Amino acid sequence: MQQNPLGRTGRDVSAIGLGTWQLGADWGEVDEAEALAVLAASADAGVTLFDTADVYGDGRSESVIGRFLAGRPGHGITVATKMGRRAEQRAENYIAANFRAWAERSRRNLGVEMLDLVQLHCPPSAVIDDDGTFDALDALVDDGAIAAYGVSVETCAQALAAIARPGVTNVQIIVNPFRLKPLDEVLPAAASAGVAVFARVPLASGLLSGRYTSDTAFAANDHRSYNRQGEAFDRGETFSGVDFETGLAAARELAASLPEGIALPAATIAWIASRPGITTVIPGARSVAQARANAAAATLLGDGGLDVAAFDAAVHEVYDRLLRDDIHPQW
């Protein structure tokens, strides 16, 4: 697996990582044995970045990762967690005392003295604009509670504001064939500043898996059931903000553009990983098979069989025709 620099930290992380929202049971139940098996399959395939958050299963995802890594001395895996969603999303809650408490809880969950990377979890824009936010994060670095920090964002404007902060290691933002706006300014700005970019929601909550139809149903406790219009959190987090039926049509067209033998999800992950400025792509996985398939997408690059330029052309044509007017102005 190709390894890329994690900003200015001196660490490298795999071009394809593992997102672990699913392991917190926010996408339907995943038992612990299966969650541990997903982590093992990913690590065995060369994945060296696990992305989690303190609210995924109210800490369950962090705790499962901690138990897994405790059994793998010298694992070489970087754990990127997130904080800030345990409190109401108001700027006044993003203060040094809360940062310290949230980091301490994540350290306990993960069973570590120092967190590898902590990202603010899609905070209000006012938090990113406040110098005090970064003073507090710098203090956590100075105290040895965290090794580095970054910001997970909803919008390109937030990403650009975070990239301008000298201590920011990475930004995490939705990038996929249904969300192309970050390619315009965010990726070039991050590359110029030496800031890593984590591409999240790469398969648009599964719309780009090619498995869904108009009849597909999701569990009641799955955000793909209860957040389609942003009822619980930002609408862009669910199916990348794309109307479900429109997304199905777009996914069918993209799948049809690929040669026989190359699946849409693998091509999508590989295409994202090939974008200049992307450090790592963090698809989620609920099963060992999904984890292995996600990691294997890296083999499509180079001489691996994917005509990246042709797929890129298809992505832009479908986006411009079906999605741009609705999606591009929003995030």
C-alpha positions, 0 to 999 in steps of 0.5 A: 500500500502506498504511504503518504506524508501526514502533513508535517508530522513526520508520519506516513499513512496509507493512501487508503485508510479505514473510516470506523463510523460504522463500527460504532453501530450508527449504521445498524448493529455490528458486533464486536467480533466482526468489528475486530475482524474488520480492523484486522483485515484492514491492517493485514492489507496495509492500512495504517490509518484508522479514523474514528471519533468520540461520538461513534457509538458514544466511544464504542468505536474508539474502545474497539480500536484500542482493544485491537491495537493493544493486541498488536505491539508495534502495529505502526497504525496512526489513529485519528480521532475527532472531538467536539460533537459530545456537546451542543454545536455552539461556539462557546462549547469549544473551550480549552477545558472541554478540549482537555476533557474530551481528549482525556476521554479519548485517551482512556477509550483508546488506552494511550497516553498521547493521541496521534491526531485529534480533529475538531469534528465539523465545528461551527465556522466561528470556532475555526475563525477563533485564534483561541481555538488553536491556542488551546489545541497547541497547549494540548500538544505542548502538554503531550496529550495529543501529538497533532491536530486537524479539523474535519469540515463540512464546507470548502470555506471552512477547509480553507480557513483551517488550512491557513492555520499554521498548526493544522496537520490535516483537514478532513472533507467529503470528496467523491464523484458527487462532491467535486467542489474541493478539487477547485481550491481546497486540494491545491491550497492544502498541497501548497501549505503542506496540510494533509487531506483526508477524503471522507464519505468517499462512496457517498454513504454507499450510493457509489457502491452500486448495490442500492436500488429504489427498493433498498431499505435501511434500518431505523437507527441508520442515518441513511433513514433518519437524516436524508434531509438533515433532520439530525445533522448536516444533510451533506453527511448522508448520501453527500447531500444528493437526492437518493434517486438522482444518486442512483441514476448517477451511480448507474451511469458511472458504473456503465463507464467502467470496463468489465471487471472493475467495480464502481466502488473500487474505481471511485476509491482509486480515483479519489486517491489519485487526485493531487493533494489527497493524502488518504481516502477513508472508506468505512467497512462493516465486513471483512470482505468490504475492508479487503475490497476497499484496500485492494482498490489501491491496486487499480492505480498505476498499471492496475487496469483503471484508466483514471483519465477516462473515469475522471472525464465520466465523473465530471460529465455526470456531475455537471449534468446531474448534480452540480447545480444542486450540490456545488453551491452548498458545500 
